[in-house]
Amino acid sequence: MNRWGAGVKRKIMLSQRIGEIHGQLAIRSSANICREEYLEYMTFQANDRPLFTEIFGPLLGLKEEWRAQGATEAEIDMSAFRYRRPKTAGIAVNAGLVDALPEAILSEDDDYLVGRDGYGRTVRLSKGAATLPLPENHPIQTMDDWLAFKHRYAYTPERFRAGWEADAREKIASGHTIVLNLAGAFDEPRNLMGEEALCIAYYEDPELVHDMMETLTKLAVNILCDATSHIVVDQVAIHEDMAGKSGPLIGPRQVREFVAPYYRKVRELLDGRGGRLLFQDSDGDITSILDLLVDAGLNVASPCEPVGGMNIVALREKYGKRLAFVGGIDKHCLLHGRDAIDRELNAKIPPLLSSGGCVFALDHRIPNGITMEAYRYYVAKAWELLDGSAS
């Protein structure tokens, strides 16, 4: 275990403390769709039963609102609701930073948690309003910074946890889809440099970003090759969060030069070794760069936020069977009563039912102010459309 440095206020890891705070948001919703059904559905090979889930659960404070409204504990942790969601299992491998710097909690009060994370960043978490801490500084400003840091992305077999293969084979035998989580082509450099500095570096220091991407690509390739030498990886998942309501933080030129080659290499390996799904998690509106991502091999997009301009019906019309979805239902409709819920669900569910390839779900965490009654109605109405049952 890493030793603690100066400034430590409590003998507890920062990530552990953040995990405790996140525990307040935990939900329990059983997974019941086995591997082959999920993969066939998401690749448009079969469409026997629609899929419906809750991706993230409530924002901070909503559980308390629901409890005050008389919701049961099973409703609050979501286990009372009927979902049809895939059984997935991740591979126990670290595909990002290793030899992390010592974490520390620097200060904590009722409102904020301030700490130093494994990247060496000072991060601040607003405990009553946020689920992720925001970094206040970053370790990489120059090529020299990166050259001193990049060994933390070198591949070694020790990145795989002892017993990972046996764990994966056990999950395969019980019907789980096997998922490998890889570092994001935008997200990991952003973690190292910050959004503004990274976006400037694409123009002013492209050699630095290219070296980062070559390093991350080599790491991803080695991990994927090693894993697929033992088992089939069904789905590679990449977290990006590269967009907001006004569009992506990078344009087509940056995607072509820095992002698409990474995706394409992963896709080629995945295809050649029996995998089927390349999944990207990105908030916001990525429509202006989606052609490039799909051409590079992306075939599952999530959470498809309507407020960000992502309309799964229009996207299905454009991409057909090239792109599947998880999410896509506007969470904000639950704030505006049954008529608004009806309009949203009628607009989204029937057009995609016939084609499959969509795990219907709210497009992100459930906002504060949504009543338990509204959520109950949303689930019942969704099932009425999905299979004629309001149960």
C-alpha positions as CSV (number, residue, x, y, z in Angstrom):
1,M,0.0,0.0,0.0
2,N,1.3,3.5,-0.8
3,R,2.5,5.5,2.2
4,W,0.7,8.7,3.1
5,G,2.5,12.0,2.4
6,A,2.4,15.3,4.2
7,G,-0.9,17.0,4.7
8,V,-2.9,13.8,5.4
9,K,-5.8,14.6,7.8
10,R,-7.3,11.1,8.1
11,K,-5.9,7.6,7.6
12,I,-8.4,6.7,4.9
13,M,-7.8,6.6,1.2
14,L,-9.4,9.4,-0.8
15,S,-11.0,7.0,-3.2
16,Q,-12.4,5.0,-0.2
17,R,-14.0,8.1,1.2
18,I,-15.5,9.1,-2.1
19,G,-16.8,5.5,-2.4
20,E,-18.5,5.9,0.9
21,I,-20.2,9.1,-0.3
22,H,-21.2,7.3,-3.5
23,G,-22.6,4.5,-1.5
24,Q,-25.5,6.8,-0.6
25,L,-26.5,6.5,-4.3
26,A,-26.3,2.8,-4.7
27,I,-29.2,0.9,-6.3
28,R,-30.1,-2.8,-6.6
29,S,-31.6,-3.9,-9.8
30,S,-31.2,-7.5,-10.8
31,A,-29.7,-8.5,-14.2
32,N,-31.6,-11.2,-15.9
33,I,-30.6,-11.3,-19.6
34,C,-28.0,-13.8,-20.6
35,R,-25.0,-13.2,-22.8
36,E,-26.2,-14.6,-26.1
37,E,-29.6,-12.9,-26.0
38,Y,-28.0,-9.5,-25.2
39,L,-25.4,-9.8,-27.9
40,E,-27.9,-10.9,-30.5
41,Y,-30.2,-8.1,-29.6
42,M,-27.6,-5.4,-29.6
43,T,-26.2,-6.6,-33.0
44,F,-29.7,-6.8,-34.6
45,Q,-29.5,-10.6,-35.0
46,A,-32.6,-11.2,-32.9
47,N,-35.3,-9.2,-31.3
48,D,-37.4,-11.6,-29.1
49,R,-37.8,-9.3,-26.1
50,P,-37.1,-5.6,-25.5
51,L,-34.6,-4.5,-22.8
52,F,-35.3,-1.8,-20.2
53,T,-33.1,-0.7,-17.3
54,E,-32.1,2.1,-15.0
55,I,-28.5,3.1,-15.8
56,F,-27.4,5.2,-12.8
57,G,-30.1,5.7,-10.3
58,P,-30.9,8.9,-8.3
59,L,-28.9,12.1,-7.8
60,L,-27.8,13.1,-4.3
61,G,-30.8,13.9,-2.1
62,L,-33.5,12.2,-4.2
63,K,-33.6,9.1,-2.1
64,E,-34.4,11.3,0.9
65,E,-37.1,13.0,-1.1
66,W,-38.6,9.7,-2.0
67,R,-38.4,8.4,1.6
68,A,-40.3,11.5,2.8
69,Q,-43.0,10.7,0.2
70,G,-43.6,7.3,1.7
71,A,-41.6,5.2,-0.8
72,T,-40.6,1.7,0.3
73,E,-36.9,0.9,0.8
74,A,-37.2,-1.5,-2.1
75,E,-38.4,1.4,-4.3
76,I,-35.6,3.6,-3.1
77,D,-32.9,1.1,-4.0
78,M,-34.8,0.4,-7.3
79,S,-35.2,-3.4,-6.5
80,A,-39.0,-3.0,-6.5
81,F,-39.1,-2.2,-10.1
82,R,-39.2,-4.5,-13.1
83,Y,-36.3,-4.3,-15.5
84,R,-34.9,-6.5,-18.2
85,R,-31.2,-5.8,-18.2
86,P,-28.1,-7.8,-19.3
87,K,-25.9,-9.7,-17.0
88,T,-22.4,-8.2,-17.5
89,A,-19.1,-8.8,-15.8
90,G,-15.9,-6.8,-16.1
91,I,-12.5,-8.3,-16.4
92,A,-10.3,-7.7,-13.4
93,V,-7.6,-5.6,-15.1
94,N,-6.2,-2.1,-14.6
95,A,-6.3,-0.5,-18.1
96,G,-5.2,2.9,-17.0
97,L,-2.9,4.5,-14.4
98,V,-0.6,2.2,-12.3
99,D,1.9,3.2,-9.7
100,A,-0.5,5.9,-8.7
101,L,0.8,8.7,-6.5
102,P,-0.1,8.6,-2.8
103,E,-3.7,9.7,-2.2
104,A,-4.6,12.0,0.7
105,I,-7.6,13.7,2.2
106,L,-6.5,17.2,2.8
107,S,-9.6,18.6,4.4
108,E,-13.3,17.8,4.8
109,D,-16.3,19.6,6.3
110,D,-20.0,19.3,5.8
111,D,-19.9,20.8,2.4
112,Y,-16.6,19.8,0.7
113,L,-14.1,17.0,0.5
114,V,-10.7,18.1,-0.7
115,G,-8.0,15.6,-1.5
116,R,-5.0,14.5,-3.6
117,D,-5.8,11.7,-6.0
118,G,-3.6,9.1,-7.7
119,Y,-2.8,11.4,-10.6
120,G,-1.3,13.9,-8.1
121,R,-4.2,16.3,-8.7
122,T,-5.9,18.4,-6.0
123,V,-9.6,17.5,-6.3
124,R,-12.7,19.0,-4.6
125,L,-16.0,17.2,-4.2
126,S,-19.1,19.2,-3.4
127,K,-20.7,16.6,-1.1
128,G,-24.3,17.9,-1.4
129,A,-24.4,18.6,-5.1
130,A,-21.9,16.3,-7.0
131,T,-21.0,12.7,-7.5
132,L,-17.5,13.3,-8.9
133,P,-14.7,15.4,-7.5
134,L,-13.4,18.2,-9.8
135,P,-9.7,18.5,-10.3
136,E,-8.1,21.9,-9.6
137,N,-4.8,21.1,-11.2
138,H,-3.2,18.4,-13.4
139,P,0.2,16.7,-13.6
140,I,1.0,17.2,-17.3
141,Q,1.7,20.6,-18.9
142,T,4.7,19.8,-21.1
143,M,6.3,16.9,-22.9
144,D,8.9,16.6,-20.2
145,D,6.1,16.2,-17.6
146,W,4.6,13.4,-19.8
147,L,7.9,11.6,-20.4
148,A,8.4,11.5,-16.6
149,F,4.9,10.2,-16.1
150,K,4.2,7.9,-19.0
151,H,5.8,4.8,-17.5
152,R,2.6,4.5,-15.5
153,Y,0.9,3.4,-18.7
154,A,3.3,0.7,-19.6
155,Y,1.9,-2.8,-20.0
156,T,2.8,-5.6,-17.7
157,P,0.9,-8.9,-17.1
158,E,0.6,-7.8,-13.5
159,R,-2.1,-5.4,-14.5
160,F,-4.4,-8.4,-14.5
161,R,-5.6,-9.4,-11.0
162,A,-4.6,-12.8,-9.8
163,G,-7.4,-15.3,-10.7
164,W,-9.0,-13.0,-13.3
165,E,-9.4,-15.8,-15.9
166,A,-11.1,-18.2,-13.5
167,D,-13.4,-15.4,-12.4
168,A,-14.2,-14.6,-16.0
169,R,-14.8,-18.2,-16.9
170,E,-17.2,-18.6,-14.0
171,K,-19.1,-15.6,-15.2
172,I,-19.2,-16.9,-18.7
173,A,-20.6,-20.2,-17.4
174,S,-23.4,-18.3,-15.6
175,G,-24.4,-16.4,-18.7
176,H,-22.7,-13.1,-18.3
177,T,-21.5,-10.8,-21.1
178,I,-17.8,-10.2,-20.6
179,V,-16.8,-6.5,-20.7
180,L,-13.3,-5.0,-20.9
181,N,-13.1,-1.4,-19.8
182,L,-10.4,0.6,-21.6
183,A,-9.1,4.2,-21.0
184,G,-10.8,6.8,-23.1
185,A,-9.0,8.4,-26.1
186,F,-10.2,11.8,-24.9
187,D,-11.0,11.1,-21.3
188,E,-7.5,9.9,-20.1
189,P,-5.5,12.7,-21.7
190,R,-8.1,15.1,-20.2
191,N,-7.5,13.5,-16.8
192,L,-3.8,14.2,-17.2
193,M,-4.0,17.7,-18.7
194,G,-7.4,19.1,-18.1
195,E,-9.9,20.0,-20.8
196,E,-8.7,23.4,-21.7
197,A,-5.0,22.5,-21.8
198,L,-5.7,19.3,-23.9
199,C,-7.8,21.2,-26.4
200,I,-5.1,23.7,-26.8
201,A,-2.4,21.0,-27.1
202,Y,-4.2,19.4,-30.1
203,Y,-3.2,22.6,-32.0
204,E,-0.1,23.8,-30.3
205,D,1.6,20.6,-29.1
206,P,0.3,17.8,-31.2
207,E,3.4,15.7,-30.6
208,L,2.6,15.5,-27.0
209,V,-0.9,14.3,-27.6
210,H,0.2,11.8,-30.3
211,D,2.7,10.3,-27.8
212,M,0.0,10.0,-25.3
213,M,-2.3,8.3,-27.8
214,E,0.5,5.9,-29.0
215,T,1.1,4.9,-25.4
216,L,-2.6,4.4,-24.6
217,T,-3.1,2.5,-27.9
218,K,-0.2,0.2,-27.1
219,L,-1.5,-0.4,-23.6
220,A,-5.1,-1.2,-24.9
221,V,-3.8,-3.5,-27.6
222,N,-1.6,-5.5,-25.2
223,I,-4.4,-5.8,-22.6
224,L,-6.9,-6.9,-25.3
225,C,-4.5,-9.3,-26.9
226,D,-3.7,-10.9,-23.5
227,A,-7.3,-11.1,-22.4
228,T,-8.5,-12.6,-25.6
229,S,-5.7,-15.2,-25.6
230,H,-7.7,-16.8,-22.8
231,I,-11.3,-15.9,-23.2
232,V,-13.7,-14.1,-25.6
233,V,-14.2,-10.4,-24.7
234,D,-17.8,-9.6,-25.8
235,Q,-17.8,-5.9,-25.3
236,V,-15.1,-3.2,-25.0
237,A,-16.4,-0.2,-23.0
238,I,-14.7,3.2,-23.3
239,H,-15.6,6.2,-21.1
240,E,-15.2,9.6,-22.8
241,D,-17.7,12.3,-21.7
242,M,-16.4,14.5,-24.5
243,A,-19.5,16.7,-25.1
244,G,-22.0,19.0,-23.6
245,K,-25.3,20.5,-24.7
246,S,-23.6,22.7,-27.3
247,G,-21.6,19.9,-28.9
248,P,-18.4,18.0,-28.5
249,L,-15.2,19.5,-27.0
250,I,-13.2,18.3,-30.0
251,G,-14.1,18.6,-33.7
252,P,-13.9,16.2,-36.6
253,R,-10.2,17.0,-37.3
254,Q,-9.2,16.0,-33.8
255,V,-11.3,12.9,-33.9
256,R,-9.7,11.8,-37.2
257,E,-6.2,12.5,-36.0
258,F,-6.2,11.4,-32.4
259,V,-9.3,9.4,-31.5
260,A,-10.4,7.3,-34.5
261,P,-7.1,5.5,-34.9
262,Y,-7.4,4.3,-31.3
263,Y,-11.0,3.1,-31.8
264,R,-10.1,1.5,-35.1
265,K,-7.3,-0.5,-33.6
266,V,-9.4,-1.8,-30.8
267,R,-12.3,-2.6,-33.2
268,E,-10.0,-4.6,-35.5
269,L,-8.7,-6.7,-32.6
270,L,-12.2,-7.2,-31.1
271,D,-13.6,-8.4,-34.5
272,G,-10.6,-10.7,-35.0
273,R,-11.1,-12.4,-31.7
274,G,-14.8,-12.9,-31.5
275,G,-15.9,-9.7,-29.8
276,R,-19.0,-7.9,-30.9
277,L,-19.6,-4.6,-29.2
278,L,-17.6,-1.4,-28.9
279,F,-19.4,0.7,-26.4
280,Q,-18.9,4.4,-25.7
281,D,-20.2,6.4,-22.7
282,S,-20.4,10.1,-23.5
283,D,-22.7,12.7,-22.2
284,G,-23.9,15.6,-24.4
285,D,-24.3,16.0,-28.1
286,I,-21.8,14.0,-30.2
287,T,-23.8,14.0,-33.4
288,S,-21.3,16.1,-35.3
289,I,-18.5,13.6,-34.7
290,L,-20.6,10.4,-34.6
291,D,-20.1,9.5,-38.3
292,L,-16.3,9.3,-37.6
293,L,-16.7,7.3,-34.4
294,V,-19.1,4.8,-36.1
295,D,-16.7,4.5,-39.1
296,A,-13.9,3.8,-36.6
297,G,-16.0,0.9,-35.1
298,L,-18.2,2.3,-32.4
299,N,-21.5,0.4,-32.4
300,V,-23.1,1.1,-29.0
301,A,-23.7,4.7,-27.7
302,S,-24.9,5.7,-24.3
303,P,-26.6,7.5,-22.5
304,C,-27.9,9.5,-25.6
305,E,-29.1,12.6,-23.8
306,P,-32.0,14.3,-25.5
307,V,-31.3,17.6,-23.8
308,G,-27.9,17.4,-25.6
309,G,-29.5,16.9,-28.9
310,M,-29.2,13.1,-29.1
311,N,-32.4,11.7,-30.5
312,I,-32.3,7.9,-30.7
313,V,-35.2,7.7,-33.2
314,A,-33.4,10.1,-35.6
315,L,-30.1,8.3,-35.0
316,R,-31.7,4.9,-35.8
317,E,-33.1,6.3,-39.1
318,K,-29.6,7.5,-40.0
319,Y,-27.4,4.7,-38.8
320,G,-29.8,1.7,-39.0
321,K,-28.2,-1.5,-37.7
322,R,-24.7,0.1,-37.4
323,L,-25.4,1.7,-34.0
324,A,-27.2,0.4,-30.9
325,F,-28.2,2.5,-27.9
326,V,-28.4,2.3,-24.1
327,G,-30.5,5.2,-22.7
328,G,-32.2,7.8,-24.8
329,I,-35.3,8.6,-22.7
330,D,-35.4,12.2,-21.5
331,K,-35.2,12.1,-17.7
332,H,-36.7,15.6,-17.5
333,C,-40.1,14.4,-18.8
334,L,-40.7,12.9,-15.3
335,L,-40.7,16.4,-13.9
336,H,-43.7,17.5,-15.9
337,G,-46.5,15.0,-15.3
338,R,-48.1,12.0,-16.9
339,D,-48.8,13.7,-20.2
340,A,-45.2,14.6,-20.7
341,I,-44.1,11.1,-19.8
342,D,-46.6,9.6,-22.2
343,R,-45.4,11.9,-25.0
344,E,-41.7,11.0,-24.5
345,L,-42.3,7.2,-24.2
346,N,-44.7,7.1,-27.2
347,A,-42.1,9.0,-29.2
348,K,-39.2,6.8,-28.3
349,I,-40.3,3.2,-27.6
350,P,-42.6,2.2,-30.5
351,P,-40.3,3.3,-33.3
352,L,-37.4,1.3,-31.9
353,L,-39.3,-1.8,-30.7
354,S,-39.4,-3.4,-34.2
355,S,-35.7,-3.1,-34.8
356,G,-34.2,-3.9,-31.4
357,G,-30.8,-2.7,-30.6
358,C,-31.8,-0.4,-27.8
359,V,-31.7,-0.9,-24.0
360,F,-34.4,1.7,-23.1
361,A,-33.5,3.8,-20.1
362,L,-33.4,7.3,-18.7
363,D,-30.5,9.1,-20.2
364,H,-28.6,9.8,-16.9
365,R,-29.1,10.0,-13.1
366,I,-32.7,10.8,-12.0
367,P,-32.9,14.5,-11.1
368,N,-34.1,15.9,-7.8
369,G,-37.7,16.9,-7.8
370,I,-38.9,13.8,-9.6
371,T,-41.6,12.3,-7.4
372,M,-41.8,8.6,-6.5
373,E,-45.3,8.6,-8.0
374,A,-43.9,9.9,-11.3
375,Y,-41.2,7.3,-11.4
376,R,-43.7,4.5,-10.7
377,Y,-45.9,5.8,-13.5
378,Y,-42.9,6.0,-15.9
379,V,-41.9,2.4,-15.3
380,A,-45.5,1.2,-15.6
381,K,-46.1,3.1,-18.8
382,A,-42.8,1.9,-20.3
383,W,-43.9,-1.7,-19.8
384,E,-47.3,-1.0,-21.2
385,L,-45.6,-0.1,-24.4
386,L,-42.8,-2.6,-24.2
387,D,-44.9,-5.7,-23.8
388,G,-48.5,-4.8,-23.1
389,S,-48.1,-5.3,-19.3
390,A,-48.4,-2.5,-16.8
391,S,-46.8,-4.6,-14.0
